[in-house]
Amino acid sequence: MDETRRRRLALIWTAFAVVMAYVTLADGVEMGTSDLLGAVAVAMGLGLAYLYYANPRGMLDFGNGE
């Protein structure tokens, strides 16, 4: 996967996490199931954004580098 596509996907996942954080926190924090699910979605979105941006140990190269 080329670097431009990885960075674009990282930006998309970051935007998803920002929107999910807004939706989760817009009505206040009540510590209910919906807030927990929203926090998990935000964490997963940020985790995927990091994975696509940093590409640790060439994880997204799928063996094409060598």
All heavy atoms as a GROMACS GRO file, in nm:
protein
  499
    1MET      N    1   0.086  -0.117   0.000
    1MET     CA    2   0.000   0.000   0.000
    1MET      C    3   0.091   0.124   0.000
    1MET      O    4   0.181   0.136   0.083
    1MET     CB    5  -0.089  -0.003   0.124
    1MET     CG    6  -0.190   0.108   0.126
    1MET     SD    7  -0.302   0.104   0.268
    1MET     CE    8  -0.389  -0.046   0.239
    2ASP      N    9   0.069   0.212  -0.093
    2ASP     CA   10   0.156   0.329  -0.104
    2ASP      C   11   0.128   0.430   0.008
    2ASP      O   12   0.023   0.428   0.072
    2ASP     CB   13   0.145   0.393  -0.241
    2ASP     CG   14   0.007   0.447  -0.271
    2ASP    OD1   15  -0.089   0.403  -0.204
    2ASP    OD2   16  -0.005   0.532  -0.360
    3GLU      N   17   0.225   0.518   0.028
    3GLU     CA   18   0.219   0.611   0.141
    3GLU      C   19   0.104   0.712   0.128
    3GLU      O   20   0.039   0.745   0.228
    3GLU     CB   21   0.352   0.686   0.151
    3GLU     CG   22   0.360   0.775   0.271
    3GLU     CD   23   0.497   0.837   0.288
    3GLU    OE1   24   0.590   0.798   0.218
    3GLU    OE2   25   0.508   0.927   0.372
    4THR      N   26   0.076   0.758   0.009
    4THR     CA   27  -0.032   0.855  -0.010
    4THR      C   28  -0.167   0.795   0.030
    4THR      O   29  -0.246   0.859   0.100
    4THR     CB   30  -0.038   0.900  -0.157
    4THR    OG1   31   0.088   0.951  -0.195
    4THR    CG2   32  -0.145   1.005  -0.177
    5ARG      N   33  -0.190   0.672  -0.009
    5ARG     CA   34  -0.317   0.608   0.026
    5ARG      C   35  -0.325   0.583   0.177
    5ARG      O   36  -0.431   0.599   0.237
    5ARG     CB   37  -0.329   0.477  -0.050
    5ARG     CG   38  -0.461   0.410  -0.023
    5ARG     CD   39  -0.485   0.295  -0.114
    5ARG     NE   40  -0.616   0.238  -0.084
    5ARG     CZ   41  -0.652   0.118  -0.116
    5ARG    NH1   42  -0.570   0.040  -0.181
    5ARG    NH2   43  -0.771   0.074  -0.084
    6ARG      N   44  -0.213   0.542   0.238
    6ARG     CA   45  -0.213   0.519   0.382
    6ARG      C   46  -0.242   0.647   0.458
    6ARG      O   47  -0.320   0.649   0.553
    6ARG     CB   48  -0.078   0.463   0.427
    6ARG     CG   49  -0.057   0.319   0.394
    6ARG     CD   50   0.065   0.259   0.460
    6ARG     NE   51   0.188   0.329   0.430
    6ARG     CZ   52   0.255   0.404   0.517
    6ARG    NH1   53   0.213   0.419   0.638
    6ARG    NH2   54   0.368   0.463   0.482
    7ARG      N   55  -0.184   0.758   0.418
    7ARG     CA   56  -0.207   0.885   0.486
    7ARG      C   57  -0.351   0.933   0.467
    7ARG      O   58  -0.412   0.989   0.557
    7ARG     CB   59  -0.110   0.991   0.438
    7ARG     CG   60   0.032   0.945   0.460
    7ARG     CD   61   0.116   1.041   0.522
    7ARG     NE   62   0.249   0.980   0.536
    7ARG     CZ   63   0.332   1.017   0.626
    7ARG    NH1   64   0.302   1.113   0.706
    7ARG    NH2   65   0.448   0.957   0.636
    8ARG      N   66  -0.407   0.911   0.350
    8ARG     CA   67  -0.546   0.948   0.325
    8ARG      C   68  -0.640   0.866   0.413
    8ARG      O   69  -0.734   0.919   0.472
    8ARG     CB   70  -0.579   0.927   0.178
    8ARG     CG   71  -0.714   0.984   0.139
    8ARG     CD   72  -0.741   0.970  -0.010
    8ARG     NE   73  -0.635   1.028  -0.090
    8ARG     CZ   74  -0.577   0.965  -0.193
    8ARG    NH1   75  -0.615   0.845  -0.229
    8ARG    NH2   76  -0.482   1.025  -0.262
    9LEU      N   77  -0.614   0.737   0.425
    9LEU     CA   78  -0.695   0.653   0.512
    9LEU      C   79  -0.680   0.692   0.659
    9LEU      O   80  -0.776   0.687   0.736
    9LEU     CB   81  -0.659   0.505   0.492
    9LEU     CG   82  -0.712   0.443   0.364
    9LEU    CD1   83  -0.649   0.306   0.342
    9LEU    CD2   84  -0.862   0.432   0.368
   10ALA      N   85  -0.560   0.733   0.699
   10ALA     CA   86  -0.540   0.780   0.836
   10ALA      C   87  -0.622   0.905   0.862
   10ALA      O   88  -0.682   0.920   0.969
   10ALA     CB   89  -0.392   0.806   0.862
   11LEU      N   90  -0.629   0.993   0.766
   11LEU     CA   91  -0.709   1.115   0.780
   11LEU      C   92  -0.858   1.082   0.790
   11LEU      O   93  -0.930   1.140   0.871
   11LEU     CB   94  -0.683   1.209   0.662
   11LEU     CG   95  -0.759   1.341   0.664
   11LEU    CD1   96  -0.712   1.425   0.783
   11LEU    CD2   97  -0.736   1.415   0.534
   12ILE      N   98  -0.904   0.986   0.710
   12ILE     CA   99  -1.044   0.945   0.715
   12ILE      C  100  -1.077   0.885   0.850
   12ILE      O  101  -1.181   0.917   0.909
   12ILE     CB  102  -1.074   0.846   0.600
   12ILE    CG1  103  -1.070   0.919   0.466
   12ILE    CG2  104  -1.209   0.777   0.620
   12ILE    CD1  105  -1.073   0.828   0.346
   13TRP      N  106  -0.992   0.798   0.905
   13TRP     CA  107  -1.018   0.738   1.036
   13TRP      C  108  -1.012   0.841   1.147
   13TRP      O  109  -1.087   0.832   1.245
   13TRP     CB  110  -0.923   0.623   1.063
   13TRP     CG  111  -0.965   0.497   0.994
   13TRP    CD1  112  -0.902   0.434   0.892
   13TRP    CD2  113  -1.083   0.421   1.018
   13TRP    NE1  114  -0.972   0.324   0.853
   13TRP    CE2  115  -1.084   0.313   0.929
   13TRP    CE3  116  -1.188   0.433   1.108
   13TRP    CZ2  117  -1.186   0.218   0.927
   13TRP    CZ3  118  -1.290   0.339   1.106
   13TRP    CH2  119  -1.288   0.233   1.017
   14THR      N  120  -0.926   0.941   1.135
   14THR     CA  121  -0.921   1.047   1.235
   14THR      C  122  -1.049   1.129   1.232
   14THR      O  123  -1.105   1.163   1.337
   14THR     CB  124  -0.799   1.138   1.211
   14THR    OG1  125  -0.680   1.059   1.213
   14THR    CG2  126  -0.788   1.245   1.316
   15ALA      N  127  -1.098   1.159   1.113
   15ALA     CA  128  -1.223   1.233   1.101
   15ALA      C  129  -1.339   1.152   1.159
   15ALA      O  130  -1.427   1.205   1.227
   15ALA     CB  131  -1.251   1.267   0.954
   16PHE      N  132  -1.339   1.021   1.134
   16PHE     CA  133  -1.442   0.934   1.193
   16PHE      C  134  -1.437   0.940   1.345
   16PHE      O  135  -1.541   0.952   1.411
   16PHE     CB  136  -1.420   0.790   1.145
   16PHE     CG  137  -1.504   0.689   1.218
   16PHE    CD1  138  -1.637   0.672   1.187
   16PHE    CD2  139  -1.448   0.612   1.319
   16PHE    CE1  140  -1.714   0.580   1.255
   16PHE    CE2  141  -1.524   0.520   1.388
   16PHE     CZ  142  -1.657   0.503   1.356
   17ALA      N  143  -1.317   0.936   1.402
   17ALA     CA  144  -1.304   0.939   1.549
   17ALA      C  145  -1.351   1.072   1.604
   17ALA      O  146  -1.417   1.077   1.710
   17ALA     CB  147  -1.158   0.914   1.588
   18VAL      N  148  -1.323   1.182   1.535
   18VAL     CA  149  -1.368   1.314   1.581
   18VAL      C  150  -1.520   1.323   1.577
   18VAL      O  151  -1.583   1.371   1.673
   18VAL     CB  152  -1.302   1.425   1.496
   18VAL    CG1  153  -1.368   1.559   1.520
   18VAL    CG2  154  -1.153   1.432   1.525
   19VAL      N  155  -1.580   1.276   1.470
   19VAL     CA  156  -1.726   1.280   1.460
   19VAL      C  157  -1.790   1.191   1.566
   19VAL      O  158  -1.888   1.231   1.631
   19VAL     CB  159  -1.772   1.239   1.318
   19VAL    CG1  160  -1.922   1.215   1.312
   19VAL    CG2  161  -1.730   1.344   1.217
   20MET      N  162  -1.735   1.074   1.588
   20MET     CA  163  -1.789   0.984   1.691
   20MET      C  164  -1.773   1.043   1.830
   20MET      O  165  -1.862   1.029   1.916
   20MET     CB  166  -1.721   0.847   1.684
   20MET     CG  167  -1.771   0.762   1.571
   20MET     SD  168  -1.949   0.730   1.573
   20MET     CE  169  -1.968   0.644   1.726
   21ALA      N  170  -1.662   1.112   1.855
   21ALA     CA  171  -1.644   1.176   1.985
   21ALA      C  172  -1.746   1.286   2.004
   21ALA      O  173  -1.803   1.302   2.114
   21ALA     CB  174  -1.502   1.232   1.996
   22TYR      N  175  -1.772   1.363   1.901
   22TYR     CA  176  -1.873   1.468   1.910
   22TYR      C  177  -2.011   1.410   1.937
   22TYR      O  178  -2.084   1.458   2.024
   22TYR     CB  179  -1.874   1.553   1.783
   22TYR     CG  180  -1.986   1.655   1.784
   22TYR    CD1  181  -1.976   1.768   1.864
   22TYR    CD2  182  -2.101   1.635   1.711
   22TYR    CE1  183  -2.078   1.860   1.867
   22TYR    CE2  184  -2.204   1.726   1.714
   22TYR     CZ  185  -2.193   1.840   1.793
   22TYR     OH  186  -2.296   1.930   1.797
   23VAL      N  187  -2.048   1.306   1.862
   23VAL     CA  188  -2.180   1.245   1.878
   23VAL      C  189  -2.192   1.185   2.018
   23VAL      O  190  -2.298   1.195   2.082
   23VAL     CB  191  -2.203   1.137   1.770
   23VAL    CG1  192  -2.323   1.052   1.800
   23VAL    CG2  193  -2.217   1.203   1.634
   24THR      N  194  -2.086   1.125   2.068
   24THR     CA  195  -2.090   1.062   2.200
   24THR      C  196  -2.101   1.165   2.311
   24THR      O  197  -2.174   1.146   2.408
   24THR     CB  198  -1.964   0.976   2.221
   24THR    OG1  199  -1.958   0.877   2.118
   24THR    CG2  200  -1.966   0.906   2.355
   25LEU      N  201  -2.031   1.276   2.298
   25LEU     CA  202  -2.025   1.374   2.407
   25LEU      C  203  -2.123   1.490   2.391
   25LEU      O  204  -2.133   1.573   2.480
   25LEU     CB  205  -1.883   1.428   2.419
   25LEU     CG  206  -1.776   1.323   2.450
   25LEU    CD1  207  -1.638   1.386   2.446
   25LEU    CD2  208  -1.802   1.257   2.584
   26ALA      N  209  -2.196   1.496   2.282
   26ALA     CA  210  -2.283   1.610   2.256
   26ALA      C  211  -2.397   1.621   2.357
   26ALA      O  212  -2.435   1.732   2.396
   26ALA     CB  213  -2.341   1.602   2.115
   27ASP      N  214  -2.450   1.510   2.400
   27ASP     CA  215  -2.562   1.514   2.494
   27ASP      C  216  -2.519   1.498   2.639
   27ASP      O  217  -2.602   1.479   2.726
   27ASP     CB  218  -2.666   1.408   2.457
   27ASP     CG  219  -2.610   1.267   2.466
   27ASP    OD1  220  -2.487   1.252   2.477
   27ASP    OD2  221  -2.690   1.171   2.461
   28GLY      N  222  -2.392   1.504   2.664
   28GLY     CA  223  -2.342   1.488   2.800
   28GLY      C  224  -2.297   1.345   2.826
   28GLY      O  225  -2.331   1.253   2.752
   29VAL      N  226  -2.220   1.328   2.931
   29VAL     CA  227  -2.168   1.197   2.965
   29VAL      C  228  -2.254   1.138   3.076
   29VAL      O  229  -2.266   1.195   3.184
   29VAL     CB  230  -2.021   1.206   3.010
   29VAL    CG1  231  -1.968   1.070   3.049
   29VAL    CG2  232  -1.936   1.266   2.900
   30GLU      N  233  -2.316   1.025   3.049
   30GLU     CA  234  -2.402   0.960   3.146
   30GLU      C  235  -2.349   0.824   3.190
   30GLU      O  236  -2.407   0.758   3.273
   30GLU     CB  237  -2.542   0.940   3.087
   30GLU     CG  238  -2.610   1.070   3.053
   30GLU     CD  239  -2.741   1.047   2.981
   30GLU    OE1  240  -2.783   0.930   2.969
   30GLU    OE2  241  -2.801   1.146   2.937
   31MET      N  242  -2.238   0.780   3.135
   31MET     CA  243  -2.178   0.650   3.162
   31MET      C  244  -2.275   0.535   3.138
   31MET      O  245  -2.286   0.443   3.217
   31MET     CB  246  -2.122   0.643   3.305
   31MET     CG  247  -1.995   0.718   3.322
   31MET     SD  248  -1.875   0.658   3.203
   31MET     CE  249  -1.747   0.775   3.226
   32GLY      N  250  -2.345   0.544   3.028
   32GLY     CA  251  -2.436   0.437   2.988
   32GLY      C  252  -2.371   0.352   2.880
   32GLY      O  253  -2.255   0.370   2.843
   33THR      N  254  -2.447   0.259   2.829
   33THR     CA  255  -2.398   0.169   2.726
   33THR      C  256  -2.362   0.244   2.598
   33THR      O  257  -2.261   0.213   2.534
   33THR     CB  258  -2.504   0.061   2.696
   33THR    OG1  259  -2.540  -0.002   2.817
   33THR    CG2  260  -2.451  -0.041   2.599
   34SER      N  261  -2.442   0.342   2.563
   34SER     CA  262  -2.415   0.415   2.439
   34SER      C  263  -2.286   0.496   2.449
   34SER      O  264  -2.210   0.506   2.352
   34SER     CB  265  -2.532   0.507   2.404
   34SER     OG  266  -2.550   0.603   2.505
   35ASP      N  267  -2.258   0.554   2.566
   35ASP     CA  268  -2.134   0.628   2.584
   35ASP      C  269  -2.012   0.535   2.580
   35ASP      O  270  -1.909   0.569   2.524
   35ASP     CB  271  -2.136   0.707   2.714
   35ASP     CG  272  -2.229   0.826   2.708
   35ASP    OD1  273  -2.263   0.869   2.596
   35ASP    OD2  274  -2.268   0.876   2.815
   36LEU      N  275  -2.027   0.417   2.637
   36LEU     CA  276  -1.918   0.319   2.635
   36LEU      C  277  -1.891   0.272   2.493
   36LEU      O  278  -1.776   0.264   2.450
   36LEU     CB  279  -1.951   0.201   2.725
   36LEU     CG  280  -1.847   0.090   2.730
   36LEU    CD1  281  -1.717   0.143   2.789
   36LEU    CD2  282  -1.898  -0.026   2.813
   37LEU      N  283  -1.997   0.245   2.419
   37LEU     CA  284  -1.982   0.202   2.280
   37LEU      C  285  -1.920   0.314   2.195
   37LEU      O  286  -1.835   0.288   2.109
   37LEU     CB  287  -2.117   0.160   2.222
   37LEU     CG  288  -2.117   0.102   2.082
   37LEU    CD1  289  -2.032  -0.023   2.077
   37LEU    CD2  290  -2.258   0.072   2.040
   38GLY      N  291  -1.960   0.438   2.220
   38GLY     CA  292  -1.901   0.551   2.149
   38GLY      C  293  -1.754   0.566   2.180
   38GLY      O  294  -1.672   0.594   2.091
   39ALA      N  295  -1.715   0.547   2.307
   39ALA     CA  296  -1.574   0.557   2.345
   39ALA      C  297  -1.492   0.447   2.279
   39ALA      O  298  -1.378   0.470   2.236
   39ALA     CB  299  -1.560   0.551   2.496
   40VAL      N  300  -1.548   0.328   2.269
   40VAL     CA  301  -1.479   0.218   2.201
   40VAL      C  302  -1.461   0.250   2.053
   40VAL      O  303  -1.355   0.225   1.995
   40VAL     CB  304  -1.554   0.085   2.222
   40VAL    CG1  305  -1.501  -0.024   2.132
   40VAL    CG2  306  -1.545   0.043   2.367
   41ALA      N  307  -1.563   0.305   1.991
   41ALA     CA  308  -1.554   0.342   1.849
   41ALA      C  309  -1.449   0.449   1.827
   41ALA      O  310  -1.374   0.444   1.729
   41ALA     CB  311  -1.690   0.390   1.798
   42VAL      N  312  -1.441   0.546   1.917
   42VAL     CA  313  -1.338   0.651   1.906
   42VAL      C  314  -1.199   0.590   1.921
   42VAL      O  315  -1.108   0.621   1.843
   42VAL     CB  316  -1.362   0.762   2.011
   42VAL    CG1  317  -1.244   0.856   2.018
   42VAL    CG2  318  -1.488   0.838   1.980
   43ALA      N  319  -1.182   0.502   2.019
   43ALA     CA  320  -1.052   0.439   2.041
   43ALA      C  321  -1.010   0.354   1.921
   43ALA      O  322  -0.894   0.356   1.879
   43ALA     CB  323  -1.055   0.355   2.167
   44MET      N  324  -1.104   0.279   1.865
   44MET     CA  325  -1.073   0.197   1.748
   44MET      C  326  -1.040   0.285   1.626
   44MET      O  327  -0.951   0.253   1.548
   44MET     CB  328  -1.187   0.102   1.718
   44MET     CG  329  -1.198  -0.009   1.820
   44MET     SD  330  -1.331  -0.124   1.784
   44MET     CE  331  -1.269  -0.202   1.637
   45GLY      N  332  -1.114   0.394   1.610
   45GLY     CA  333  -1.086   0.485   1.499
   45GLY      C  334  -0.947   0.546   1.509
   45GLY      O  335  -0.874   0.554   1.412
   46LEU      N  336  -0.910   0.588   1.630
   46LEU     CA  337  -0.776   0.645   1.650
   46LEU      C  338  -0.668   0.538   1.634
   46LEU      O  339  -0.560   0.565   1.581
   46LEU     CB  340  -0.767   0.712   1.787
   46LEU     CG  341  -0.848   0.839   1.802
   46LEU    CD1  342  -0.839   0.889   1.946
   46LEU    CD2  343  -0.801   0.946   1.705
   47GLY      N  344  -0.697   0.416   1.679
   47GLY     CA  345  -0.602   0.308   1.661
   47GLY      C  346  -0.578   0.275   1.515
   47GLY      O  347  -0.465   0.255   1.472
   48LEU      N  348  -0.685   0.271   1.437
   48LEU     CA  349  -0.670   0.246   1.293
   48LEU      C  350  -0.599   0.362   1.223
   48LEU      O  351  -0.521   0.341   1.131
   48LEU     CB  352  -0.806   0.220   1.230
   48LEU     CG  353  -0.863   0.081   1.257
   48LEU    CD1  354  -1.007   0.075   1.212
   48LEU    CD2  355  -0.781  -0.024   1.188
   49ALA      N  356  -0.627   0.484   1.267
   49ALA     CA  357  -0.556   0.599   1.208
   49ALA      C  358  -0.407   0.589   1.235
   49ALA      O  359  -0.326   0.613   1.146
   49ALA     CB  360  -0.612   0.729   1.267
   50TYR      N  361  -0.370   0.549   1.357
   50TYR     CA  362  -0.227   0.532   1.388
   50TYR      C  363  -0.168   0.419   1.304
   50TYR      O  364  -0.057   0.433   1.251
   50TYR     CB  365  -0.207   0.501   1.537
   50TYR     CG  366  -0.065   0.458   1.566
   50TYR    CD1  367   0.038   0.551   1.568
   50TYR    CD2  368  -0.034   0.324   1.586
   50TYR    CE1  369   0.168   0.512   1.591
   50TYR    CE2  370   0.095   0.284   1.609
   50TYR     CZ  371   0.196   0.378   1.612
   50TYR     OH  372   0.326   0.339   1.633
   51LEU      N  373  -0.240   0.309   1.291
   51LEU     CA  374  -0.190   0.196   1.213
   51LEU      C  375  -0.163   0.236   1.069
   51LEU      O  376  -0.057   0.206   1.014
   51LEU     CB  377  -0.291   0.081   1.216
   51LEU     CG  378  -0.255  -0.040   1.132
   51LEU    CD1  379  -0.140  -0.116   1.196
   51LEU    CD2  380  -0.375  -0.130   1.116
   52TYR      N  381  -0.256   0.308   1.007
   52TYR     CA  382  -0.236   0.350   0.869
   52TYR      C  383  -0.130   0.458   0.856
   52TYR      O  384  -0.057   0.462   0.758
   52TYR     CB  385  -0.367   0.398   0.807
   52TYR     CG  386  -0.456   0.286   0.763
   52TYR    CD1  387  -0.575   0.260   0.828
   52TYR    CD2  388  -0.421   0.205   0.657
   52TYR    CE1  389  -0.656   0.155   0.789
   52TYR    CE2  390  -0.501   0.101   0.616
   52TYR     CZ  391  -0.619   0.076   0.682
   52TYR     OH  392  -0.698  -0.027   0.642
   53TYR      N  393  -0.119   0.548   0.954
   53TYR     CA  394  -0.022   0.657   0.943
   53TYR      C  395   0.119   0.608   0.968
   53TYR      O  396   0.211   0.638   0.893
   53TYR     CB  397  -0.058   0.768   1.042
   53TYR     CG  398   0.030   0.890   1.028
   53TYR    CD1  399   0.009   0.980   0.925
   53TYR    CD2  400   0.134   0.914   1.116
   53TYR    CE1  401   0.089   1.091   0.910
   53TYR    CE2  402   0.214   1.024   1.103
   53TYR     CZ  403   0.192   1.113   1.000
   53TYR     OH  404   0.271   1.223   0.985
   54ALA      N  405   0.140   0.532   1.074
   54ALA     CA  406   0.274   0.493   1.113
   54ALA      C  407   0.324   0.368   1.042
   54ALA      O  408   0.445   0.354   1.020
   54ALA     CB  409   0.279   0.471   1.265
   55ASN      N  410   0.234   0.276   1.007
   55ASN     CA  411   0.270   0.149   0.944
   55ASN      C  412   0.383   0.081   1.021
   55ASN      O  413   0.492   0.060   0.968
   55ASN     CB  414   0.307   0.170   0.798
   55ASN     CG  415   0.318   0.040   0.722
   55ASN    OD1  416   0.267  -0.062   0.764
   55ASN    ND2  417   0.386   0.044   0.608
   56PRO      N  418   0.359   0.045   1.148
   56PRO     CA  419   0.466  -0.012   1.230
   56PRO      C  420   0.519  -0.143   1.174
   56PRO      O  421   0.442  -0.231   1.137
   56PRO     CB  422   0.399  -0.033   1.366
   56PRO     CG  423   0.254  -0.041   1.336
   56PRO     CD  424   0.231   0.044   1.215
   57ARG      N  425   0.650  -0.152   1.164
   57ARG     CA  426   0.722  -0.270   1.115
   57ARG      C  427   0.673  -0.316   0.978
   57ARG      O  428   0.678  -0.434   0.945
   57ARG     CB  429   0.712  -0.385   1.215
   57ARG     CG  430   0.787  -0.356   1.343
   57ARG     CD  431   0.772  -0.469   1.439
   57ARG     NE  432   0.636  -0.462   1.492
   57ARG     CZ  433   0.580  -0.557   1.565
   57ARG    NH1  434   0.646  -0.664   1.594
   57ARG    NH2  435   0.458  -0.543   1.610
   58GLY      N  436   0.626  -0.224   0.897
   58GLY     CA  437   0.582  -0.257   0.762
   58GLY      C  438   0.461  -0.349   0.758
   58GLY      O  439   0.446  -0.429   0.666
   59MET      N  440   0.374  -0.336   0.855
   59MET     CA  441   0.260  -0.426   0.868
   59MET      C  442   0.168  -0.423   0.746
   59MET      O  443   0.111  -0.525   0.707
   59MET     CB  444   0.180  -0.388   0.993
   59MET     CG  445   0.064  -0.479   1.022
   59MET     SD  446  -0.024  -0.430   1.170
   59MET     CE  447   0.097  -0.470   1.296
   60LEU      N  448   0.154  -0.309   0.684
   60LEU     CA  449   0.061  -0.296   0.571
   60LEU      C  450   0.127  -0.321   0.435
   60LEU      O  451   0.064  -0.305   0.332
   60LEU     CB  452  -0.002  -0.157   0.572
   60LEU     CG  453  -0.084  -0.125   0.697
   60LEU    CD1  454  -0.127   0.019   0.696
   60LEU    CD2  455  -0.203  -0.216   0.706
   61ASP      N  456   0.253  -0.362   0.435
   61ASP     CA  457   0.321  -0.390   0.308
   61ASP      C  458   0.289  -0.529   0.255
   61ASP      O  459   0.307  -0.557   0.138
   61ASP     CB  460   0.472  -0.376   0.326
   61ASP     CG  461   0.513  -0.235   0.357
   61ASP    OD1  462   0.437  -0.142   0.325
   61ASP    OD2  463   0.621  -0.216   0.416
   62PHE      N  464   0.244  -0.618   0.342
   62PHE     CA  465   0.205  -0.754   0.305
   62PHE      C  466   0.315  -0.827   0.232
   62PHE      O  467   0.291  -0.904   0.138
   62PHE     CB  468   0.076  -0.752   0.221
   62PHE     CG  469  -0.040  -0.689   0.289
   62PHE    CD1  470  -0.091  -0.568   0.243
   62PHE    CD2  471  -0.096  -0.747   0.401
   62PHE    CE1  472  -0.198  -0.508   0.307
   62PHE    CE2  473  -0.204  -0.686   0.465
   62PHE     CZ  474  -0.254  -0.567   0.419
   63GLY      N  475   0.440  -0.804   0.272
   63GLY     CA  476   0.552  -0.878   0.214
   63GLY      C  477   0.594  -0.831   0.077
   63GLY      O  478   0.675  -0.897   0.012
   64ASN      N  479   0.546  -0.720   0.028
   64ASN     CA  480   0.582  -0.672  -0.104
   64ASN      C  481   0.714  -0.599  -0.108
   64ASN      O  482   0.768  -0.575  -0.214
   64ASN     CB  483   0.473  -0.580  -0.160
   64ASN     CG  484   0.344  -0.654  -0.186
   64ASN    OD1  485   0.346  -0.774  -0.209
   64ASN    ND2  486   0.233  -0.582  -0.182
   65GLY      N  487   0.768  -0.562   0.007
   65GLY     CA  488   0.890  -0.481   0.013
   65GLY      C  489   1.015  -0.558  -0.023
   65GLY      O  490   1.112  -0.504  -0.072
   66GLU      N  491   1.018  -0.688  -0.002
   66GLU     CA  492   1.141  -0.764  -0.028
   66GLU      C  493   1.121  -0.872  -0.129
   66GLU      O  494   1.027  -0.934  -0.143
   66GLU     CB  495   1.189  -0.826   0.104
   66GLU     CG  496   1.226  -0.721   0.203
   66GLU     CD  497   1.276  -0.782   0.332
   66GLU    OE1  498   1.327  -0.896   0.329
   66GLU    OE2  499   1.264  -0.719   0.435
   0.00000   0.00000   0.00000
